[in-house]
Amino acid sequence: MRNYITRLFPATFLFISSAFTPDVHPVVPEKTAYTHLNAAWEANEYQVIDSYAIRTPEAYARNLKSLATYLTAPAHSETAKARSIYAWILSHIRYDGSIYSGQVYYSEVDYATKVLNSRRAVCTGFALLYKQLLKQAGVQVENVKGYSRVSDSQAGMPIPRLDHEWNAVRLDGDWYLVDLTWAATTAKDGRFNDHYFLTDPEQFIAQHYPNDPKWQLLSRPVSKGEFDRYPKIHDAYFRLGFNPAFPKRGLLRANGQIVLTFDNPHQAVEFTCSVGRPKGIMTSQSDVAVRKQGSTYQLALDLPTSGTYTVYVFAKPKNGYERIKSYEGIATFLVVNN
């Protein structure tokens, strides 16, 4: 079992060097790097790594060094190391918002050790534990502080304070983005939400804005003002195959009706919408007229009276088996109706 990665992993991902070489300026990966990396890993390969990590004997989880050594011992690639540590953290560390305030620590290692011992964390704990375990394994990694589009923020409105933390990890010379907190807290049916593992930066920016713009990993960085104007784009938007060029305006104005446009070149989808007052008050299902041309959908939605509304857009695949699945939220907008 310990040689599973040698057996399954393509030669292009064999580990070459574990030397830690600091790099002040991240190298933005070519777009093809994401396509190649994810296409090369079949689902069963993830399952083998995850199974190995999840079943780690407790004796190895008593300190950072022994845990990192066990989790990465079979790995012949930096990507395999990143996945194994990711899987262990998500299966053993529980998100606990009650510990958000009052935390005192003397170093990142101290903080990560406390998380390892308590098995509870908020975003900083997830990010620092991942960082310290990867550093023990010789993988270059950073924790990134920034702003996030979370459930209690309003679409199209500024996010005033730093409220989240995630990681950037360098694998085979290129930097990638990982959010363990959201991978854990949005997991369904016991499955990690892998949208947040090695996420394409063009998708990651929809929900995450780093305090240091270099960690956007984009060829054209987005300004904080641009990010503040975004709608809430949920991970299901990307998982369902919608165009990565997501809508950029979250605050809309209407005169009795709004029209929203979405593009999904990968599959036919069905939509539904609900309308409520800001902060989730008086949410109700609303009729929506859908017009389709090619892969583009136009959604026309009537608003009842003047005022400010939150419009929630849901979608699901439109084909046989997938019809039994419930709709998933893909985007949220704030609409001022005159």
C-alpha positions as CSV (number, residue, x, y, z in Angstrom):
1,M,0.0,0.0,0.0
2,R,2.9,2.4,0.7
3,N,3.9,2.4,-2.9
4,Y,0.5,3.3,-4.3
5,I,1.7,6.6,-5.9
6,T,4.5,4.9,-7.8
7,R,2.0,2.6,-9.3
8,L,-0.7,5.1,-10.3
9,F,0.8,8.4,-11.0
10,P,2.0,9.5,-14.4
11,A,5.7,10.0,-14.9
12,T,5.3,13.7,-15.4
13,F,4.4,14.1,-11.7
14,L,7.2,12.0,-10.2
15,F,8.9,13.9,-7.4
16,I,12.3,15.4,-8.5
17,S,13.4,17.5,-5.6
18,S,12.1,18.4,-2.2
19,A,14.4,21.3,-1.6
20,F,12.7,24.4,-0.2
21,T,13.6,27.4,-2.5
22,P,12.0,30.7,-1.5
23,D,10.5,32.7,-4.3
24,V,9.4,36.2,-3.6
25,H,7.3,36.6,-6.7
26,P,5.0,33.7,-7.7
27,V,5.1,32.5,-11.2
28,V,1.6,32.6,-12.8
29,P,1.0,29.1,-14.3
30,E,0.0,28.8,-17.9
31,K,-3.7,28.1,-18.3
32,T,-2.8,24.7,-19.7
33,A,-1.1,23.8,-16.4
34,Y,-4.5,23.5,-14.7
35,T,-6.1,21.5,-17.5
36,H,-3.2,19.1,-17.7
37,L,-2.9,18.6,-13.9
38,N,-6.6,17.9,-13.3
39,A,-7.1,15.8,-16.5
40,A,-4.1,13.5,-15.6
41,W,-5.7,12.5,-12.2
42,E,-8.6,10.1,-12.5
43,A,-11.1,10.0,-9.6
44,N,-9.9,6.6,-8.4
45,E,-6.4,8.0,-7.9
46,Y,-7.7,10.7,-5.6
47,Q,-9.6,8.0,-3.8
48,V,-6.4,5.9,-3.2
49,I,-4.5,8.9,-1.8
50,D,-7.5,10.0,0.3
51,S,-8.0,6.5,1.7
52,Y,-4.4,6.2,2.7
53,A,-4.5,9.6,4.5
54,I,-7.8,9.2,6.2
55,R,-6.7,5.8,7.7
56,T,-3.5,7.3,9.2
57,P,-2.8,5.5,12.5
58,E,-3.2,7.9,15.4
59,A,0.3,7.2,16.6
60,Y,1.7,9.2,13.7
61,A,-0.5,12.2,14.4
62,R,1.1,13.3,17.6
63,N,3.3,16.0,16.1
64,L,3.8,17.8,12.9
65,K,6.9,16.1,11.8
66,S,5.8,12.5,12.3
67,L,2.4,13.2,10.6
68,A,3.9,14.9,7.6
69,T,6.4,12.1,7.2
70,Y,3.8,9.4,7.3
71,L,1.4,11.2,5.0
72,T,4.0,11.9,2.3
73,A,6.3,8.8,2.6
74,P,4.7,7.1,-0.4
75,A,4.6,10.2,-2.5
76,H,6.8,10.6,-5.6
77,S,5.3,14.0,-6.6
78,E,4.7,17.3,-4.8
79,T,1.1,17.2,-5.9
80,A,0.6,13.9,-4.2
81,K,2.0,15.3,-1.0
82,A,-0.3,18.3,-1.2
83,R,-3.3,16.0,-1.8
84,S,-2.5,13.6,1.1
85,I,-2.1,16.3,3.6
86,Y,-5.2,18.0,2.4
87,A,-7.2,14.8,2.8
88,W,-5.9,14.2,6.3
89,I,-6.8,17.7,7.5
90,L,-10.3,17.6,6.0
91,S,-11.0,14.2,7.6
92,H,-9.6,15.0,11.0
93,I,-10.0,18.7,11.7
94,R,-13.4,20.1,12.5
95,Y,-14.4,23.7,11.8
96,D,-15.4,25.4,15.0
97,G,-16.4,29.0,14.9
98,S,-16.6,29.2,18.7
99,I,-12.8,29.4,18.9
100,Y,-12.6,32.4,16.5
101,S,-11.8,35.0,19.2
102,G,-9.4,34.9,22.1
103,Q,-6.8,32.7,20.4
104,V,-3.2,33.3,21.6
105,Y,-0.2,31.8,19.9
106,Y,3.5,32.6,19.8
107,S,4.4,31.3,16.3
108,E,2.8,29.7,13.3
109,V,4.2,26.3,14.4
110,D,2.7,26.8,17.8
111,Y,-0.7,27.6,16.3
112,A,-0.5,24.6,13.9
113,T,0.4,22.3,16.8
114,K,-2.6,23.5,18.9
115,V,-4.9,22.8,15.9
116,L,-3.3,19.3,15.6
117,N,-3.9,18.6,19.2
118,S,-7.4,20.0,19.5
119,R,-8.6,18.9,16.1
120,R,-10.6,22.2,15.8
121,A,-9.9,25.3,13.8
122,V,-11.2,28.3,11.9
123,C,-9.7,29.4,8.6
124,T,-6.4,30.5,10.1
125,G,-5.9,27.2,11.8
126,F,-6.7,25.2,8.6
127,A,-4.3,27.4,6.6
128,L,-1.4,27.3,9.1
129,L,-1.7,23.5,9.7
130,Y,-1.6,22.9,6.0
131,K,1.4,25.2,5.6
132,Q,3.4,23.7,8.4
133,L,2.8,20.1,7.3
134,L,3.7,20.9,3.7
135,K,6.9,22.7,4.9
136,Q,7.8,19.6,6.9
137,A,7.4,17.7,3.6
138,G,9.7,20.1,1.7
139,V,6.9,21.8,-0.4
140,Q,6.9,25.5,-0.8
141,V,3.7,27.0,0.6
142,E,2.3,30.3,1.9
143,N,-0.8,31.2,3.9
144,V,-2.7,34.1,2.3
145,K,-4.9,36.6,4.1
146,G,-7.8,38.3,2.3
147,Y,-11.4,39.1,1.8
148,S,-14.1,36.6,0.9
149,R,-17.7,36.5,-0.5
150,V,-19.4,34.6,2.3
151,S,-23.0,34.0,3.3
152,D,-23.4,37.1,5.4
153,S,-21.9,39.5,2.8
154,Q,-24.1,41.3,0.3
155,A,-23.6,40.9,-3.5
156,G,-22.2,44.0,-5.1
157,M,-21.2,45.7,-1.8
158,P,-17.8,46.4,-0.4
159,I,-16.3,43.9,2.1
160,P,-14.7,46.2,4.7
161,R,-12.3,43.9,6.5
162,L,-9.9,41.0,6.1
163,D,-12.0,38.0,7.0
164,H,-10.5,34.8,5.6
165,E,-7.3,32.9,5.1
166,W,-6.2,30.2,2.6
167,N,-3.1,28.8,1.0
168,A,-0.9,29.1,-2.1
169,V,1.2,26.0,-2.8
170,R,4.0,25.6,-5.3
171,L,3.9,22.3,-7.2
172,D,6.5,21.4,-9.8
173,G,7.4,25.0,-10.3
174,D,3.9,26.6,-10.5
175,W,1.7,28.1,-7.8
176,Y,-1.8,26.9,-7.1
177,L,-4.6,27.9,-4.7
178,V,-6.2,25.8,-2.0
179,D,-9.0,26.7,0.5
180,L,-9.2,23.9,3.1
181,T,-11.8,25.8,5.2
182,W,-14.4,26.0,2.4
183,A,-13.5,22.5,1.1
184,A,-14.5,21.3,4.6
185,T,-17.5,23.4,5.4
186,T,-19.1,22.9,1.9
187,A,-18.6,19.2,1.8
188,K,-21.6,17.1,0.9
189,D,-22.4,13.4,1.7
190,G,-19.0,13.0,3.3
191,R,-17.1,14.1,0.2
192,F,-14.6,16.9,0.2
193,N,-15.5,19.9,-2.0
194,D,-12.6,19.6,-4.4
195,H,-13.5,22.8,-6.2
196,Y,-11.3,24.4,-3.6
197,F,-8.3,22.2,-4.2
198,L,-5.9,23.6,-6.8
199,T,-8.5,25.9,-8.0
200,D,-8.1,27.8,-11.3
201,P,-7.2,31.5,-10.2
202,E,-9.8,32.8,-12.7
203,Q,-12.4,31.0,-10.7
204,F,-10.9,31.5,-7.3
205,I,-11.0,35.3,-7.6
206,A,-14.8,35.1,-7.8
207,Q,-14.9,34.5,-4.0
208,H,-11.4,35.3,-2.7
209,Y,-9.5,38.6,-2.8
210,P,-5.9,38.4,-1.3
211,N,-4.6,41.3,0.7
212,D,-1.4,41.0,-1.4
213,P,-2.5,41.1,-5.1
214,K,0.3,38.9,-6.3
215,W,-1.5,35.9,-4.8
216,Q,-4.3,36.4,-7.3
217,L,-2.0,34.5,-9.7
218,L,-3.7,36.3,-12.5
219,S,-2.0,37.8,-15.6
220,R,-4.2,40.8,-15.1
221,P,-4.8,41.5,-11.4
222,V,-8.3,42.5,-10.3
223,S,-8.7,45.7,-8.2
224,K,-10.4,45.6,-4.8
225,G,-13.1,47.9,-6.2
226,E,-13.8,45.4,-9.0
227,F,-14.0,42.6,-6.5
228,D,-16.4,44.5,-4.3
229,R,-18.7,45.0,-7.2
230,Y,-19.0,41.2,-7.9
231,P,-22.1,39.2,-7.3
232,K,-21.9,36.2,-5.0
233,I,-20.7,33.4,-7.3
234,H,-21.0,30.0,-5.7
235,D,-18.8,27.0,-6.4
236,A,-21.7,25.2,-8.1
237,Y,-21.5,27.8,-10.9
238,F,-18.2,26.4,-12.0
239,R,-19.0,22.8,-11.1
240,L,-22.0,22.8,-13.4
241,G,-19.9,24.1,-16.3
242,F,-20.9,27.7,-16.6
243,N,-18.6,30.1,-18.5
244,P,-15.6,31.0,-16.3
245,A,-16.2,34.6,-17.4
246,F,-18.8,35.0,-14.6
247,P,-21.1,38.1,-14.2
248,K,-19.1,41.0,-12.7
249,R,-21.9,43.2,-11.4
250,G,-23.6,42.3,-8.2
251,L,-25.7,45.4,-7.6
252,L,-28.3,45.8,-10.3
253,R,-31.1,48.4,-10.9
254,A,-34.5,47.5,-12.4
255,N,-37.8,48.9,-13.4
256,G,-40.1,46.1,-12.5
257,Q,-38.1,43.4,-14.2
258,I,-34.5,42.2,-14.4
259,V,-32.8,40.1,-17.1
260,L,-29.9,38.0,-16.1
261,T,-27.6,36.3,-18.7
262,F,-25.6,33.1,-18.2
263,D,-23.6,30.9,-20.6
264,N,-23.1,27.2,-20.2
265,P,-21.2,25.6,-23.1
266,H,-20.9,22.2,-21.5
267,Q,-24.5,21.1,-20.8
268,A,-28.1,22.1,-20.9
269,V,-29.4,23.3,-17.5
270,E,-32.7,24.3,-15.8
271,F,-33.1,27.4,-13.6
272,T,-35.2,28.6,-10.7
273,C,-35.0,31.8,-8.7
274,S,-36.1,33.1,-5.4
275,V,-36.5,36.7,-4.3
276,G,-36.1,38.1,-0.8
277,R,-35.2,41.2,1.1
278,P,-31.6,41.7,2.1
279,K,-30.3,39.5,4.9
280,G,-32.7,36.7,3.9
281,I,-36.0,38.2,5.0
282,M,-39.2,37.2,3.1
283,T,-37.5,34.8,0.7
284,S,-40.0,33.3,-1.8
285,Q,-39.9,31.3,-5.0
286,S,-40.4,33.4,-8.1
287,D,-41.5,32.6,-11.6
288,V,-38.7,33.1,-14.1
289,A,-39.0,33.1,-17.9
290,V,-36.0,31.4,-19.5
291,R,-34.9,32.1,-23.1
292,K,-32.2,29.9,-24.6
293,Q,-30.1,30.6,-27.7
294,G,-27.2,28.2,-28.2
295,S,-25.4,27.9,-24.9
296,T,-26.7,31.3,-23.6
297,Y,-29.6,31.6,-21.3
298,Q,-31.6,34.8,-20.5
299,L,-33.6,34.8,-17.3
300,A,-36.4,37.4,-17.0
301,L,-37.7,37.9,-13.5
302,D,-40.5,40.2,-12.4
303,L,-40.1,42.0,-9.1
304,P,-43.3,42.7,-7.0
305,T,-42.9,46.3,-5.7
306,S,-40.3,49.0,-5.4
307,G,-37.5,48.3,-3.0
308,T,-34.3,46.5,-2.6
309,Y,-34.2,42.7,-3.1
310,T,-31.8,39.8,-3.0
311,V,-32.2,37.6,-6.0
312,Y,-31.0,34.0,-5.7
313,V,-30.3,32.0,-8.9
314,F,-30.3,28.2,-8.8
315,A,-29.5,25.7,-11.6
316,K,-29.3,21.9,-12.2
317,P,-28.4,19.7,-15.2
318,K,-31.3,19.1,-17.6
319,N,-31.0,15.4,-18.5
320,G,-32.3,12.0,-17.4
321,Y,-30.6,10.9,-14.2
322,E,-29.5,14.4,-13.1
323,R,-33.2,15.6,-12.9
324,I,-33.5,13.9,-9.6
325,K,-30.8,16.2,-8.1
326,S,-31.9,19.3,-6.3
327,Y,-31.1,22.7,-7.6
328,E,-27.8,24.3,-6.5
329,G,-27.2,28.0,-5.9
330,I,-25.0,29.5,-8.6
331,A,-25.2,33.3,-8.1
332,T,-26.8,35.9,-5.9
333,F,-27.5,39.6,-6.8
334,L,-28.7,42.7,-5.0
335,V,-31.4,44.5,-7.0
336,V,-32.8,48.0,-6.5
337,N,-36.3,48.0,-8.1
338,N,-37.6,51.5,-8.9
